[in-house]
Amino acid sequence: MTAVGRPLRRVEDARLLCGSGRFVDDVNRPGQLWMRAVRSTVAHARLLAVDTAA
């Protein structure tokens, strides 16, 4: 356990600081599905229907 208490060199820092790092949100796959969370505009409202046409 020679790494305990010693600083570790992080290899991803340079890419992230320069803006060239890839994040999960940057990956696009063929046939990929997208989702968006929609919040109610009315507190304690009841959900009566969902429009799935989009």
C-alpha positions in Angstrom: 0.0 0.0 0.0 2.6 2.6 -1.1 0.0 5.0 -2.5 -1.7 5.6 0.9 -1.0 9.2 2.0 0.7 10.1 -1.3 -0.6 12.4 -4.0 -1.6 10.6 -7.2 -1.1 12.1 -10.6 -4.4 12.4 -12.3 -4.0 11.8 -16.1 -7.4 13.3 -17.1 -6.8 16.8 -15.7 -4.9 18.2 -18.7 -7.7 17.2 -21.1 -10.5 18.5 -18.8 -8.7 21.8 -18.2 -8.1 22.4 -21.9 -11.7 21.7 -22.8 -10.9 18.5 -24.8 -12.1 16.0 -22.3 -15.1 13.7 -23.2 -18.0 13.4 -20.8 -20.9 10.9 -20.9 -23.1 13.7 -22.3 -20.7 14.1 -25.3 -21.3 10.5 -26.5 -23.8 10.1 -29.3 -24.8 6.6 -30.5 -26.8 5.5 -33.5 -30.4 5.0 -32.4 -29.8 6.7 -29.1 -32.9 7.7 -27.2 -33.3 11.0 -25.4 -35.2 11.8 -22.3 -36.2 15.1 -20.6 -37.6 15.4 -17.1 -40.7 17.6 -17.0 -41.8 19.0 -13.7 -45.3 20.0 -12.8 -46.2 23.7 -12.8 -48.9 23.1 -10.2 -48.0 21.9 -6.7 -49.8 18.7 -5.6 -51.4 18.3 -9.0 -52.7 14.9 -10.2 -51.4 13.4 -13.4 -54.4 12.7 -15.7 -52.7 12.0 -19.0 -49.4 11.8 -20.7 -48.8 12.9 -24.4 -46.4 10.3 -25.8 -46.7 11.5 -29.4 -43.5 13.4 -29.3 
